């Protein structure tokens, strides 16, 4: 089943054994395929999860980390079973600890019933909604205008430049999505004026209720990304209207790059939403995900392993592995923490701990 198939990010020792991971039981069966083909099981049920042997030395997450610390999106509150078993060892039919302790059985670690997620969802305001609607209409208008002008000035001999521009546009959008995602996930607070409730709030909510994005409509999902694309598209349209035909032809590759980059930026959160959607996706979206042309579902699940400190790029995810290999994000965090004294993801952790 695609939902619980794990991404190619296992980290193991040279002998093939798993490194790290918790000892808590999981309610799904885990069969570990070691390097020499041997298998071992973790109880208690029958679902088998095959461990990928690709990129064995990638220092990202162990398969056990992914299973125990990320939400199973087909059953958002199944984590209550995990938290109970982990804290109690055994539970009765009513979900209570057999040893008498007050477990976290009715205090989900994540999902729509999480206290913090519910508080954050209520902070979505009518003013924010209005801003999103305006941005989407302006952005779509500019996309149509620029598309017409791009096609009007297109010359067949420039096709190779357009292909290169598209590639760099994708890479730029992917890196930009990672930079914004990392910044909003890692720093700042929901209590910040203007920025907090309007732009950081969705990031906090998404970590403790990842499936909330699948319940958002097109406007709430895409409003902010369309807003980011507006200045780029406005500048591009201005160039087309104010420059001569010869100047436009000289800068056509740059114009194509800016246009395609803005399209990928605008669509990033829709692609992100698809990476959390496990039912009813069009076949063409599944094709793009399966061939890693856009962000795949299994790939993005790596980011949703607590404490959400890796794999921030969410347009295609192409840059996640190389950025992790060079420790790009962790190095930035270390520098900022030394310079400012602020701990990364402190506000994120605060909301995650609101269980009562």
C-alpha positions in Angstrom: 0.0 0.0 0.0 1.5 3.3 -1.1 0.5 5.1 2.2 2.8 3.1 4.3 5.6 2.3 1.8 8.7 4.0 3.1 10.9 6.4 1.1 14.5 5.5 0.1 16.1 7.3 3.1 17.1 4.4 5.4 20.2 4.8 7.4 22.0 1.6 8.4 25.3 0.3 9.6 27.6 -1.5 7.2 26.3 -4.8 8.5 22.7 -3.9 7.4 21.2 -3.4 10.8 19.0 -0.4 11.6 20.6 2.6 13.3 18.5 4.5 15.8 14.7 4.4 16.1 12.5 3.9 19.2 11.6 0.7 21.0 7.9 1.4 21.3 5.5 -1.1 19.7 3.6 0.0 16.6 0.2 -1.3 15.7 1.5 -2.0 12.1 3.7 -5.0 11.4 7.2 -4.1 10.3 9.4 -6.5 8.4 13.0 -5.3 8.1 14.8 -6.4 5.0 18.5 -6.4 5.9 21.4 -6.1 3.5 21.9 -9.9 3.3 18.2 -10.7 2.8 17.5 -11.7 6.4 14.2 -10.6 7.9 13.0 -9.8 11.4 9.6 -8.8 12.6 8.1 -6.2 14.9 4.6 -7.0 16.3 1.7 -6.9 16.5 -0.4 -7.0 13.2 -0.1 -8.3 9.7 0.7 -5.4 7.5 4.2 -5.8 6.0 6.4 -2.8 5.2 9.3 -3.4 2.8 12.4 -1.3 3.7 14.0 0.3 0.7 17.7 -0.4 0.2 18.3 2.7 -2.0 20.6 5.4 -0.6 21.5 3.3 2.4 24.1 5.8 3.6 21.8 8.8 3.5 22.0 10.4 6.9 18.3 11.5 7.1 15.9 9.3 9.0 15.6 5.6 9.9 12.6 3.7 8.9 11.7 3.2 12.5 11.8 7.0 13.0 9.4 7.4 10.2 7.0 4.8 11.4 6.9 5.9 15.1 7.2 9.7 14.7 5.0 10.5 11.6 1.3 10.5 11.4 -0.5 7.7 9.5 -2.6 9.8 7.3 -5.3 7.3 6.6 -6.1 7.3 10.3 -5.1 10.6 11.8 -5.9 9.6 15.4 -4.3 6.2 15.4 -1.3 7.9 17.1 -3.3 7.8 20.3 -2.8 4.0 20.3 0.9 4.5 19.8 1.3 7.0 22.6 -0.7 4.8 25.0 1.3 1.7 24.3 4.5 3.6 24.5 3.7 5.1 27.9 1.8 2.2 29.5 3.1 -0.9 27.9 -0.4 -2.4 27.8 -3.9 -1.0 27.6 -7.5 -2.4 28.2 -10.4 -2.4 25.7 -11.3 1.2 26.7 -7.8 2.5 25.9 -6.8 2.9 29.5 -3.5 1.9 31.1 -3.6 -1.5 32.9 -1.1 -0.2 35.5 -3.5 2.6 36.5 -1.4 5.5 35.1 -3.1 8.4 33.3 -2.0 7.8 29.7 -2.1 10.0 26.7 -4.8 7.8 25.2 -7.2 10.7 24.9 -4.6 13.3 24.1 -3.5 12.8 20.5 0.1 13.7 19.5 -1.3 15.0 16.2 -4.3 15.1 14.0 -7.6 17.2 13.9 -8.4 16.4 17.5 -5.1 17.8 18.8 -5.7 20.8 21.1 -3.0 23.0 19.5 -4.3 22.2 16.0 -7.8 23.2 16.9 -6.6 26.5 18.4 -4.5 27.3 15.3 -7.4 26.5 12.9 -9.6 29.1 14.7 -7.0 31.8 14.0 -7.8 31.7 10.3 -9.6 35.1 9.8 -11.9 36.7 7.3 -9.3 39.3 6.6 -6.7 36.7 5.7 -9.3 35.0 3.4 -9.9 38.3 1.6 -6.2 38.8 1.1 -5.9 35.3 -0.4 -8.8 35.8 -2.8 -7.4 39.1 -4.0 -3.9 37.6 -4.6 -5.3 34.6 -6.5 -7.4 36.8 -8.9 -4.5 39.2 -9.5 -2.0 36.3 -10.0 -4.3 34.4 -12.5 -4.9 37.6 -14.5 -1.1 38.2 -14.7 -0.5 34.5 -15.7 -2.9 34.8 -18.6 -1.4 38.1 -19.8 2.2 36.9 -19.6 1.3 33.6 -21.2 -0.2 35.4 -24.2 2.9 37.6 -24.5 5.4 34.7 -24.0 3.6 32.8 -26.9 3.4 35.9 -29.0 7.2 36.5 -28.9 8.1 32.8 -29.1 10.5 31.7 -31.9 11.0 28.0 -32.7 14.8 28.4 -32.6 14.6 29.3 -29.0 13.0 26.0 -27.9 16.3 24.8 -26.3 16.6 28.0 -24.2 13.0 27.5 -23.0 13.7 24.0 -21.9 16.8 25.1 -20.0 14.8 28.0 -18.5 12.1 25.6 -17.4 14.7 23.4 -15.6 16.2 26.3 -13.8 12.8 27.6 -13.0 11.9 24.4 -11.3 15.1 24.3 -9.3 14.7 27.9 -8.2 11.1 27.3 -7.1 12.1 24.1 -5.3 15.0 25.9 -3.4 12.7 28.9 -2.7 10.0 26.6 -1.3 12.6 25.0 0.9 14.0 28.3 2.1 10.5 29.8 3.0 9.4 26.5 4.4 12.5 26.2 6.6 12.3 29.8 7.8 8.6 29.6 8.7 8.9 26.2 10.3 12.0 27.0 12.3 11.8 30.6 13.4 9.3 33.2 14.7 6.1 32.8 16.6 2.4 32.9 16.0 2.3 35.8 18.5 4.2 38.0 16.1 2.1 40.9 14.9 0.7 40.5 11.3 3.3 37.9 10.3 2.5 35.4 13.0 -1.3 34.7 12.7 -1.4 35.4 8.9 1.7 33.5 7.6 3.3 31.4 10.4 0.1 30.0 11.8 -0.5 27.6 8.8 3.0 26.1 9.3 2.4 25.4 13.0 -1.0 23.8 12.3 0.4 21.7 9.5 2.9 19.9 11.7 0.4 18.8 14.3 -2.5 18.2 11.8 -0.8 17.4 8.4 -4.1 16.4 6.8 -5.6 19.8 7.5 -4.3 20.9 4.1 -6.4 18.3 2.4 -9.5 19.9 4.0 -8.6 23.4 2.8 -10.1 24.7 -0.4 -8.2 26.1 -3.4 -8.1 29.6 -2.0 -6.8 28.8 1.5 -4.3 26.3 0.0 -2.8 28.5 -2.6 -3.4 32.2 -1.6 0.0 32.9 -0.1 2.0 31.2 -2.9 0.0 33.1 -5.5 0.9 36.3 -3.6 4.6 35.5 -3.8 4.3 35.0 -7.6 2.5 38.4 -8.2 5.6 40.7 -8.1 7.5 38.5 -10.5 4.6 38.3 -13.0 3.9 42.0 -12.6 7.6 42.9 -13.4 7.6 40.5 -16.4 4.4 42.0 -17.8 5.9 45.5 -17.4 9.0 44.5 -19.3 6.8 43.1 -22.2 4.8 46.3 -22.4 7.6 48.8 -22.1 10.4 47.3 -24.2 11.0 47.0 -27.9 10.6 43.8 -29.8 14.4 43.5 -30.2 15.0 43.9 -26.5 12.3 41.3 -25.7 14.0 38.8 -28.0 17.4 39.4 -26.4 16.0 38.7 -23.0 13.5 36.0 -24.0 15.3 33.2 -22.1 15.2 35.3 -18.9 11.6 36.1 -19.4 10.7 32.4 -19.9 12.7 31.5 -16.8 10.9 34.1 -14.7 7.5 33.1 -16.1 8.0 29.4 -15.5 9.6 30.0 -12.1 6.5 32.0 -11.0 4.2 29.2 -12.2 6.0 26.6 -10.1 6.1 29.0 -7.1 2.3 29.6 -7.5 1.6 25.9 -7.7 3.9 24.8 -4.9 1.3 24.5 -2.1 -1.1 22.7 -4.4 1.7 20.2 -5.1 2.2 20.0 -1.4 -1.5 19.3 -0.8 -1.3 16.5 -3.3 1.6 15.0 -1.4 -0.8 14.6 1.6 -3.8 13.3 -0.5 -4.1 9.5 -0.6 -7.5 9.2 -2.3 -9.1 10.6 -5.5 -6.0 12.1 -7.1 -6.1 12.3 -10.9 -4.0 9.8 -12.8 -1.8 12.5 -14.2 -1.0 13.8 -10.8 -0.1 10.2 -9.7 2.1 9.8 -12.8 4.0 13.0 -11.9 4.4 11.9 -8.3 5.5 8.4 -9.2 8.1 9.7 -11.6 9.2 12.4 -9.1 8.4 15.2 -11.4 6.5 16.8 -8.6 6.8 16.1 -4.8 6.0 12.4 -4.1 3.9 11.4 -1.1 6.5 9.0 0.3 9.3 11.5 -0.2 7.5 14.3 1.7 6.7 12.0 4.6 10.4 12.3 5.7 9.8 15.9 6.6 6.8 15.0 8.8 9.0 12.9 11.2 9.2 14.9 14.4 10.9 17.3 15.0 10.5 18.3 11.3 14.0 19.4 10.8 14.8 18.1 7.3 13.5 17.8 3.6 12.0 21.3 3.4 11.8 21.6 -0.4 8.2 20.9 -1.5 7.9 21.8 -5.1 9.6 18.8 -6.6 11.8 17.8 -3.6 14.8 17.3 -6.0 17.1 19.4 -3.8 16.2 17.8 -0.5 18.8 15.0 -0.6 21.8 17.1 -1.8 21.0 19.9 0.7 20.8 17.3 3.5 24.1 15.8 2.5 25.9 19.1 2.8 24.0 19.8 6.0 22.7 23.1 4.6 19.8 23.7 6.9 21.4 22.4 10.1 24.5 24.7 9.5 22.2 27.7 9.0 20.4 26.9 12.2 23.6 26.5 14.1 24.9 29.9 12.9 21.6 31.7 13.7 21.4 30.1 17.1 24.9 31.2 18.0 24.3 34.7 16.7 20.8 35.3 18.2 20.5 32.7 21.1 17.1 31.6 19.7 16.4 27.8 19.5 15.1 26.5 16.2 11.5 25.2 16.2 10.8 26.4 19.8 7.4 27.8 18.8 6.6 24.7 16.8 7.3 22.5 19.8 5.2 24.8 22.1 2.1 24.2 19.9 2.8 20.5 19.5 2.8 20.1 23.3 -0.7 21.7 23.7 -2.5 18.5 24.4 -4.9 19.5 27.2 
